[in-house]
Amino acid sequence: MANSTMVTEFLLMGFAEMLELRVLYALLFLLMYLATLLGNLIIFTATTLDQSLHTPMYFFLRNLSILDMCYISVTVPKACVNSLTDNRAISAAGCAAQIFLLFWLAVTELLFLTIMACDRYVAICRPLHYPVIMNQRICIQMTLVSLLSGLIYAGVHTGNTFRLSFCMSNVVRQFFCDIPSLLRISCSDTFSNELLIIISAMGIGGSCFIFITMSYSRIFSTVLKFQSRERGKAFSTCVPHILVVSIFLSFGSYVYVRPSTSSDTILDMIFSVFYSIVPPLLNPIIYSLRNKQVKDAVRKIVSRKFYSGKS
């Protein structure tokens, strides 16, 4: 057991061994990363500079864009560098930091998506009370509570994971550090860790899913009473939101909630892409390409820059 506490670095898995395939995967990840940064930066800029978008919905969308840029930056740049250089090592401190940041941002993102469902419910089902319920003070308070909750959640799980001893191996069967992969290589009793993950997933993930489902059920029952044009507008806002939440929760639950003894490395890595990379990539596509107000704001900003440049 003396050697079990001497692990100072871990080795991450890659998607392929051949150099050509490693370069291909790195370029694919890099393109997805740059597209995510660009899309979220456009949304952040548009919702910041256009005064007509200074509403609660776009306040949370602006915060979600910042969160998505940070969230994808925790895993993808390191994965690209590792794939190109074939240097898969990550220090124990770096691994702990990656897990902490990933959990913090993931939980905060889930809470933001839940708040945005609540915002849509109030806007569609109780429009007369919307300015009172979703005022600026409430929006800021909900944002701070979400960030603090994610911080506590990440701290508890990261601390609980790195109190374990690692003596079986230092190979993390994932392209980034995550808790299920570390539990599989621990020589300590991981029952309490797995139990905590399940309780947390059911408590936070389950509660958010139920709240979102109830919000959209009431939204859809209200929307069915609208005229066809207004109905289509409401559905176009809500359905993509449900899609992102479903992808985020379903793939994340599969990787984290199932027993650590059952393992399919390639499948785990593919599923991890769907909860760590796809949601931040989808959010700007959904909210910019499908949202007329955001597109109009982007056009105004671009035309303003163009005319100022010509003058």
PyMOL commands that set and color helices and strands:
alter all, ss='L'
color gray80, all
select helices_A, chain A and resi 3-5+19-49+51-53+56-73+76-85+92-125+127-133+136-161+179-184+191-223+228-257+265-276+278-289+292-310
alter helices_A, ss='H'
color red, helices_A
select strands_A, chain A and resi 9-12+89-91+171-172
alter strands_A, ss='S'
color yellow, strands_A
deselect
rebuild
show_as cartoon
